[in-house]
Amino acid sequence: MNLAGKTLFMSGGSRGIGLAIALRAARDGANVALAAKTATRHPHLEGTIYTAAKVIEDAGGHALPLVADIRDEARVQAVVDETVAAFGGIDIVVNNASAIRLTGTLDTPVSRYDLMHGVNGRGTFVCVQACVPHLRRSSNPHILTLSPPLSTNPRWFRDYPPYLIAKYTMSLFTLAFAAEFADLGIAVNSLWPRTTIATAAVRNVLGGEDTIAASRTPEIVADAAYAILTQPAASCTGRFFIDDEVLLAAGVRDFAHYDMQAGAPLQADFFVDALPGMRSADMFAKQIASP
């Protein structure tokens, strides 16, 4: 199974992991609708929905750039309707857009709390609600959310409760939607990276070039997403996947080509356990919190 002729509706996707997933699908000849806010170049961020659309087209896919704030349900419904008008339906929803602020409770303005929950939780709900009537008509419908596995271990709640709970809201929707839409045959899963990924968020928020060097490329998440999205929906739902575990199950044994810097110790991402030889997320959190 591949993604030729399939239509992906993606929140975000102008750069980073979302764009990498779009490009992996584009190589099969997929259609990709990008619903994102970045219509003009940001001084600290690479790419817009229009530059992303061009590289998707260059990779062999068909792109539809759609300016949208996914917190706005009316606008989301409008761009979903545009997607269906352009491509005839929707087969896959990728909840990629996310807001982040790595601060504790006392250092998180309520406006930033609202932004994280608006984009992460509300945005996921709004996009799925608008797309499910079309997904149910697909022969192999999938919803894939970029969010971590759920845990009640206090270590993950200690450092950044507002962000953690905003991301866990996305993960809770994976559990809920998988059960709610099981009778419709829609696969609903979450995917999260084992390590930090070389994206603008890592460079600008999580520690700069040193952390980039300890990261993997977005292509590892894209390849894992592709492996999930090409599975039969009926037998692949309600799961919390980690990127390298997905690829191991698919037969990949050499991950070195995903490393940003050959031989550098990798930095484990938040909310997942480090493998032997990786720097733990606990130590990473302490480094970010230190003056």
C-alpha positions as CSV (number, residue, x, y, z in Angstrom):
1,M,0.0,0.0,0.0
2,N,1.2,3.5,-0.7
3,L,-0.2,7.1,-0.7
4,A,-0.6,7.6,-4.4
5,G,-3.8,9.6,-5.0
6,K,-4.5,9.9,-1.3
7,T,-5.4,13.3,0.2
8,L,-3.8,14.5,3.4
9,F,-5.2,17.4,5.4
10,M,-2.4,18.8,7.6
11,S,-2.5,21.5,10.2
12,G,0.8,23.4,10.0
13,G,3.3,21.9,7.7
14,S,5.2,25.0,6.4
15,R,8.4,23.5,7.8
16,G,10.0,20.9,10.0
17,I,8.3,17.6,10.8
18,G,5.0,18.5,9.1
19,L,6.7,19.4,5.8
20,A,8.9,16.3,6.0
21,I,5.7,14.1,6.3
22,A,4.1,16.0,3.4
23,L,7.2,15.4,1.2
24,R,7.3,11.7,2.0
25,A,3.6,11.5,0.9
26,A,4.3,13.6,-2.1
27,R,6.9,11.2,-3.4
28,D,4.0,8.7,-3.9
29,G,2.0,11.4,-5.7
30,A,-0.3,12.3,-2.8
31,N,-2.4,15.4,-2.5
32,V,-1.5,17.6,0.5
33,A,-3.6,20.4,1.9
34,L,-1.6,22.6,4.2
35,A,-3.8,24.6,6.7
36,A,-1.4,27.0,8.4
37,K,-0.9,30.7,9.4
38,T,2.5,31.3,7.8
39,A,1.6,33.1,4.6
40,T,4.5,35.5,4.7
41,R,8.1,34.9,5.8
42,H,8.8,35.1,9.5
43,P,12.1,36.8,10.5
44,H,13.0,33.8,12.7
45,L,11.4,30.9,10.8
46,E,12.0,29.4,7.5
47,G,9.3,28.8,4.9
48,T,5.6,29.7,4.3
49,I,2.7,27.6,3.1
50,Y,3.6,28.7,-0.4
51,T,7.2,27.7,-0.3
52,A,6.1,24.4,1.2
53,A,3.6,23.9,-1.5
54,K,6.3,24.4,-4.2
55,V,8.6,21.8,-2.7
56,I,5.7,19.4,-2.4
57,E,4.8,19.9,-6.1
58,D,8.5,19.5,-7.0
59,A,8.6,16.2,-5.1
60,G,5.7,14.8,-7.2
61,G,2.7,15.6,-5.1
62,H,-0.2,18.1,-5.5
63,A,-0.3,20.9,-2.9
64,L,-3.1,23.2,-1.7
65,P,-1.8,26.0,0.5
66,L,-4.6,27.3,2.8
67,V,-4.2,30.2,5.2
68,A,-6.0,29.3,8.4
69,D,-5.9,29.6,12.1
70,I,-7.0,26.2,13.3
71,R,-8.6,27.7,16.4
72,D,-11.2,29.3,14.1
73,E,-13.8,26.6,13.4
74,A,-15.5,28.5,10.6
75,R,-12.2,29.0,8.8
76,V,-11.3,25.4,9.3
77,Q,-14.6,24.3,7.9
78,A,-14.0,26.5,4.9
79,V,-10.6,25.2,4.1
80,V,-11.8,21.6,4.6
81,D,-14.5,22.4,2.0
82,E,-11.8,23.8,-0.3
83,T,-9.8,20.6,0.1
84,V,-12.7,18.4,-0.8
85,A,-13.6,20.6,-3.8
86,A,-10.0,20.4,-5.1
87,F,-9.2,16.7,-4.5
88,G,-12.6,15.0,-4.1
89,G,-12.2,13.9,-0.5
90,I,-9.9,13.5,2.5
91,D,-8.2,10.3,3.4
92,I,-5.7,11.4,6.1
93,V,-5.7,14.1,8.8
94,V,-2.3,15.0,10.3
95,N,-2.6,17.1,13.5
96,N,0.9,18.6,13.3
97,A,0.4,22.2,14.4
98,S,1.4,22.9,18.0
99,A,2.3,25.7,20.3
100,I,5.1,25.4,22.9
101,R,6.3,27.4,26.0
102,L,8.7,25.6,28.4
103,T,7.9,27.4,31.6
104,G,6.5,26.4,35.0
105,T,3.1,27.4,36.3
106,L,4.2,30.7,37.9
107,D,6.1,31.8,34.8
108,T,3.5,31.0,32.2
109,P,1.2,33.9,31.3
110,V,-2.4,33.0,31.0
111,S,-2.3,34.2,27.4
112,R,0.4,31.7,26.6
113,Y,-1.6,29.0,28.4
114,D,-4.6,29.8,26.3
115,L,-2.5,29.8,23.1
116,M,-1.1,26.3,23.8
117,H,-4.5,24.9,24.6
118,G,-6.2,26.7,21.7
119,V,-3.7,25.4,19.1
120,N,-2.9,22.0,20.6
121,G,-6.2,20.7,22.0
122,R,-8.9,22.9,20.4
123,G,-7.1,22.9,17.0
124,T,-6.9,19.1,17.0
125,F,-10.6,18.8,17.9
126,V,-11.7,21.4,15.3
127,C,-9.8,19.8,12.5
128,V,-10.9,16.3,13.3
129,Q,-14.6,17.4,13.7
130,A,-14.5,19.0,10.3
131,C,-12.8,16.2,8.5
132,V,-14.5,13.0,9.9
133,P,-17.6,13.3,7.6
134,H,-15.1,13.0,4.7
135,L,-12.8,10.5,6.3
136,R,-15.7,8.0,6.7
137,R,-15.9,7.8,2.9
138,S,-12.2,6.9,2.5
139,S,-11.1,3.4,1.8
140,N,-8.3,3.6,4.4
141,P,-8.9,6.6,6.6
142,H,-6.3,7.7,9.2
143,I,-5.9,10.4,11.8
144,L,-2.3,10.9,13.0
145,T,-1.5,13.3,15.8
146,L,2.0,14.5,16.8
147,S,1.7,14.0,20.5
148,P,3.4,12.0,23.2
149,P,2.4,8.7,24.9
150,L,0.3,9.2,28.0
151,S,1.9,8.6,31.4
152,T,1.1,9.4,35.0
153,N,4.7,9.5,36.0
154,P,5.2,12.8,37.9
155,R,8.7,13.3,36.3
156,W,7.0,14.4,33.1
157,F,4.6,16.8,34.9
158,R,7.2,18.5,37.1
159,D,9.0,21.0,34.8
160,Y,6.5,22.3,32.3
161,P,2.9,21.5,33.4
162,P,1.1,23.9,31.1
163,Y,2.8,22.6,28.0
164,L,2.7,18.9,29.1
165,I,-1.1,19.1,29.7
166,A,-1.7,20.9,26.4
167,K,0.2,18.1,24.6
168,Y,-1.5,15.4,26.6
169,T,-4.9,16.9,25.6
170,M,-4.0,16.0,22.0
171,S,-3.0,12.5,23.2
172,L,-6.3,12.1,25.1
173,F,-8.1,12.9,21.9
174,T,-6.3,10.0,20.3
175,L,-7.7,7.6,22.9
176,A,-11.2,9.2,22.6
177,F,-11.4,9.4,18.8
178,A,-10.0,5.8,18.4
179,A,-12.9,4.5,20.5
180,E,-15.5,6.9,19.1
181,F,-14.8,6.3,15.4
182,A,-13.9,2.6,15.6
183,D,-17.2,1.7,14.0
184,L,-16.5,4.0,11.1
185,G,-13.2,2.2,10.4
186,I,-11.1,5.3,11.0
187,A,-7.6,4.6,12.4
188,V,-6.6,7.2,15.1
189,N,-3.0,7.2,16.4
190,S,-0.3,9.4,17.9
191,L,3.3,9.6,16.9
192,W,6.2,11.1,18.9
193,P,10.0,11.2,18.4
194,R,12.4,9.4,20.6
195,T,14.9,12.2,20.3
196,T,14.8,15.9,19.7
197,I,14.3,16.7,16.1
198,A,16.2,19.4,14.2
199,T,13.4,21.9,13.7
200,A,13.0,25.7,14.3
201,A,11.4,25.0,17.7
202,V,14.5,23.1,18.8
203,R,16.8,25.8,17.6
204,N,14.8,28.7,18.9
205,V,13.3,27.3,22.1
206,L,15.2,24.2,23.2
207,G,18.8,25.2,23.3
208,G,20.2,26.2,19.9
209,E,22.9,24.6,17.9
210,D,24.2,22.3,20.6
211,T,20.8,20.6,20.8
212,I,20.5,20.6,17.0
213,A,23.7,18.6,16.8
214,A,22.3,16.1,19.3
215,S,19.1,15.7,17.3
216,R,17.8,13.6,14.4
217,T,16.4,14.9,11.2
218,P,12.6,15.4,10.6
219,E,12.8,12.5,8.0
220,I,12.8,9.9,10.8
221,V,9.4,11.1,11.9
222,A,8.2,11.3,8.3
223,D,9.3,7.8,7.5
224,A,7.6,6.5,10.7
225,A,4.4,8.4,9.8
226,Y,4.5,6.9,6.3
227,A,4.8,3.4,7.8
228,I,1.7,4.1,10.0
229,L,-0.4,5.8,7.3
230,T,0.1,2.9,4.8
231,Q,-1.2,0.3,7.3
232,P,-4.8,-1.0,7.0
233,A,-6.9,1.3,9.2
234,A,-8.9,-1.5,10.8
235,S,-5.8,-3.1,12.3
236,C,-3.8,0.0,13.3
237,T,-5.7,2.3,15.8
238,G,-5.5,3.6,19.3
239,R,-1.7,3.4,19.4
240,F,1.0,5.7,20.8
241,F,3.9,5.2,18.5
242,I,7.6,6.2,18.9
243,D,9.4,6.9,15.7
244,D,12.3,4.5,16.0
245,E,10.1,1.7,17.3
246,V,7.9,2.0,14.2
247,L,10.9,1.8,11.9
248,L,12.4,-1.1,13.8
249,A,9.2,-3.0,13.3
250,A,9.4,-2.1,9.6
251,G,12.8,-3.6,9.4
252,V,15.1,-0.6,9.7
253,R,18.3,-1.3,11.6
254,D,20.6,1.6,10.7
255,F,19.5,4.9,12.1
256,A,22.8,6.8,11.6
257,H,21.6,8.6,8.5
258,Y,19.0,10.4,10.5
259,D,21.6,11.9,12.9
260,M,22.4,15.6,12.5
261,Q,25.9,15.1,13.6
262,A,27.6,11.7,13.2
263,G,28.7,10.2,16.5
264,A,27.2,12.9,18.7
265,P,25.2,11.6,21.8
266,L,21.5,12.0,21.0
267,Q,19.2,14.0,23.1
268,A,16.0,12.2,24.3
269,D,12.9,14.2,23.7
270,F,10.5,15.1,26.5
271,F,8.0,12.5,27.7
272,V,9.9,9.4,26.5
273,D,12.7,7.3,28.0
274,A,16.2,7.6,26.7
275,L,17.8,4.6,25.1
276,P,21.3,3.6,26.2
277,G,23.8,6.2,25.2
278,M,21.3,9.0,24.9
279,R,21.1,12.1,27.1
280,S,18.0,12.0,29.3
281,A,15.2,14.4,29.0
282,D,15.4,15.1,32.8
283,M,19.0,16.5,32.4
284,F,17.8,18.4,29.3
285,A,15.0,20.1,31.3
286,K,17.5,21.1,34.1
287,Q,19.8,22.7,31.4
288,I,16.9,24.7,29.9
289,A,15.7,25.9,33.4
290,S,19.2,27.0,34.5
291,P,20.1,30.7,34.2
